[in-house]
Amino acid sequence: MATDLTERVQEIAEARDVAESEILEQALERGVEDLWIDLVLSRYVNDEIDRETAIDLVGRDRVKRAERELQVVEDDVQWGLSA
């Protein structure tokens, strides 16, 4: 796994003609951003924060998508219980 990751970082760095450290920095930033979004949406769907706070933190589109996904899961559960 580590070898694959190292090779990928090297290949990306070469393709973009930048230092490997820059690729690692960008990867860390993207990863932290994704984890932050997941945390905020999780708190929202678990009623730990309100809708407006979630929208302020991650944007309306992401909150709406999370609501649609939650509704689909709830619909599937209801369908399964009624079968």
WOGITA-V584117 format. One record per run of one state. SS is the DSSP state (a for helix, b for strand, c for the rest). FROM is the first residue (numbers start at 1). TO is the last residue. If there is no record, write none. Layout:
# WOGITA-V584117
SS:FROM:TO
SS:FROM:TO
This chain:
# WOGITA-V584117
c:1:1
a:2:16
c:17:19
a:20:45
c:46:50
a:51:58
c:59:59
a:60:82
c:83:83
